[in-house]
Amino acid sequence: MSEEAVPQQGGPAQPKGLLQQMEELMASLNADLSALDADLQSTASTEETSKTG
């Protein structure tokens, strides 16, 4: 990803900015994983139903 290709180094305000970015990225990742989990569980339950029917 392009975010990894550009390391950012700055003054005293940078660590707080990086922490904020990390929190946003973790929240986004968590939401993506939750959506993926729900999708996989939905697919698994659909496959279970088609196997038994």
Z-matrix of the N, CA and C atoms (Angstrom, degrees):
N
C 1 1.458
C 2 1.522 1 110.13
N 3 1.289 2 115.48 1 156.53
C 4 1.455 3 119.46 2 -176.69
C 5 1.519 4 112.31 3 -69.67
N 6 1.341 5 117.46 4 -26.73
C 7 1.464 6 119.59 5 -179.95
C 8 1.526 7 111.12 6 -61.93
N 9 1.328 8 116.56 7 -35.17
C 10 1.450 9 120.50 8 -178.40
C 11 1.523 10 111.61 9 -75.53
N 12 1.311 11 116.90 10 -25.61
C 13 1.454 12 120.87 11 -175.13
C 14 1.524 13 112.63 12 -77.77
N 15 1.315 14 118.35 13 -13.98
C 16 1.459 15 121.14 14 -176.75
C 17 1.522 16 109.82 15 -121.44
N 18 1.342 17 116.94 16 90.41
C 19 1.461 18 118.15 17 176.67
C 20 1.525 19 110.62 18 -69.78
N 21 1.319 20 116.26 19 134.24
C 22 1.458 21 119.81 20 -178.22
C 23 1.516 22 109.80 21 -110.50
N 24 1.326 23 115.06 22 126.24
C 25 1.450 24 120.54 23 177.33
C 26 1.514 25 107.49 24 -126.05
N 27 1.309 26 116.29 25 135.93
C 28 1.457 27 118.14 26 -176.49
C 29 1.503 28 112.07 27 -150.07
N 30 1.306 29 114.70 28 -160.65
C 31 1.451 30 122.04 29 -176.74
C 32 1.517 31 112.36 30 -82.71
N 33 1.334 32 116.14 31 -160.15
C 34 1.464 33 122.07 32 -174.77
C 35 1.524 34 114.44 33 -60.95
N 36 1.325 35 119.15 34 -25.51
C 37 1.460 36 121.63 35 -177.26
C 38 1.531 37 111.64 36 -78.23
N 39 1.322 38 118.28 37 -13.38
C 40 1.460 39 121.89 38 -173.35
C 41 1.529 40 114.26 39 -63.37
N 42 1.348 41 120.77 40 -45.26
C 43 1.477 42 118.59 41 -177.85
C 44 1.524 43 113.25 42 -56.37
N 45 1.314 44 119.31 43 -40.21
C 46 1.458 45 120.95 44 178.63
C 47 1.523 46 109.84 45 -64.47
N 48 1.324 47 117.24 46 -40.12
C 49 1.455 48 121.08 47 176.84
C 50 1.519 49 111.67 48 -63.09
N 51 1.318 50 116.11 49 -41.63
C 52 1.459 51 119.88 50 178.78
C 53 1.524 52 110.97 51 -66.21
N 54 1.315 53 116.86 52 -40.16
C 55 1.465 54 120.20 53 177.62
C 56 1.526 55 110.39 54 -62.10
N 57 1.317 56 116.36 55 -42.64
C 58 1.465 57 120.71 56 178.09
C 59 1.528 58 110.43 57 -61.97
N 60 1.341 59 116.52 58 -43.94
C 61 1.467 60 120.60 59 178.30
C 62 1.524 61 111.07 60 -61.67
N 63 1.334 62 116.48 61 -43.18
C 64 1.460 63 120.20 62 179.93
C 65 1.530 64 111.19 63 -63.17
N 66 1.328 65 116.66 64 -41.54
C 67 1.462 66 119.78 65 178.73
C 68 1.527 67 110.92 66 -63.25
N 69 1.337 68 116.50 67 -40.84
C 70 1.469 69 119.92 68 178.97
C 71 1.518 70 110.97 69 -66.71
N 72 1.329 71 116.88 70 -41.71
C 73 1.461 72 120.21 71 178.90
C 74 1.525 73 111.33 72 -65.01
N 75 1.333 74 116.66 73 -41.42
C 76 1.464 75 119.69 74 178.60
C 77 1.528 76 111.04 75 -65.01
N 78 1.310 77 117.48 76 -39.79
C 79 1.466 78 120.75 77 178.11
C 80 1.530 79 110.28 78 -64.05
N 81 1.320 80 116.11 79 -41.49
C 82 1.468 81 120.51 80 179.16
C 83 1.526 82 110.45 81 -65.79
N 84 1.322 83 116.29 82 -44.13
C 85 1.462 84 120.60 83 178.60
C 86 1.517 85 110.97 84 -62.16
N 87 1.328 86 116.66 85 -42.55
C 88 1.457 87 121.16 86 179.34
C 89 1.532 88 110.79 87 -61.42
N 90 1.328 89 116.38 88 -42.02
C 91 1.464 90 120.13 89 178.69
C 92 1.527 91 110.66 90 -64.67
N 93 1.341 92 116.71 91 -42.11
C 94 1.465 93 120.51 92 178.48
C 95 1.524 94 111.00 93 -62.40
N 96 1.333 95 116.32 94 -43.74
C 97 1.461 96 119.80 95 179.77
C 98 1.524 97 111.80 96 -65.90
N 99 1.313 98 116.81 97 -37.41
C 100 1.469 99 120.04 98 177.71
C 101 1.523 100 110.48 99 -64.02
N 102 1.334 101 116.47 100 -42.35
C 103 1.459 102 120.55 101 178.67
C 104 1.525 103 110.52 102 -65.33
N 105 1.328 104 116.87 103 -41.28
C 106 1.461 105 120.82 104 178.46
C 107 1.521 106 110.68 105 -63.97
N 108 1.330 107 116.57 106 -42.65
C 109 1.456 108 120.91 107 178.93
C 110 1.528 109 110.93 108 -60.95
N 111 1.325 110 116.22 109 -44.61
C 112 1.462 111 119.97 110 179.32
C 113 1.527 112 110.42 111 -63.23
N 114 1.319 113 116.70 112 -40.29
C 115 1.461 114 121.25 113 179.67
C 116 1.529 115 110.53 114 -64.99
N 117 1.329 116 116.44 115 -43.88
C 118 1.463 117 119.89 116 179.52
C 119 1.519 118 111.44 117 -65.45
N 120 1.319 119 117.54 118 -40.59
C 121 1.460 120 119.88 119 178.89
C 122 1.520 121 110.82 120 -66.12
N 123 1.319 122 116.54 121 -37.35
C 124 1.458 123 120.54 122 177.89
C 125 1.528 124 110.23 123 -64.63
N 126 1.327 125 116.28 124 -43.86
C 127 1.459 126 121.19 125 178.87
C 128 1.525 127 110.54 126 -64.28
N 129 1.319 128 116.70 127 -42.34
C 130 1.464 129 120.31 128 -179.60
C 131 1.522 130 111.04 129 -63.88
N 132 1.329 131 117.81 130 -42.38
C 133 1.461 132 119.71 131 -179.86
C 134 1.531 133 110.54 132 -68.55
N 135 1.319 134 117.89 133 -33.49
C 136 1.467 135 121.06 134 176.66
C 137 1.523 136 110.55 135 -65.76
N 138 1.350 137 116.42 136 -41.69
C 139 1.448 138 120.07 137 178.85
C 140 1.527 139 110.94 138 -66.66
N 141 1.323 140 117.84 139 -38.56
C 142 1.461 141 121.65 140 177.07
C 143 1.521 142 110.17 141 -59.27
N 144 1.327 143 116.26 142 -45.27
C 145 1.462 144 121.29 143 -178.43
C 146 1.529 145 110.44 144 -64.01
N 147 1.340 146 117.29 145 -41.35
C 148 1.465 147 119.28 146 -177.87
C 149 1.529 148 111.00 147 -71.92
N 150 1.332 149 118.64 148 -28.68
C 151 1.473 150 120.73 149 178.72
C 152 1.537 151 110.56 150 -71.63
N 153 1.321 152 116.19 151 -41.25
C 154 1.466 153 118.82 152 -176.75
C 155 1.526 154 112.19 153 -79.27
N 156 1.347 155 116.57 154 -21.95
C 157 1.464 156 118.57 155 -176.77
C 158 1.419 157 112.41 156 -91.41
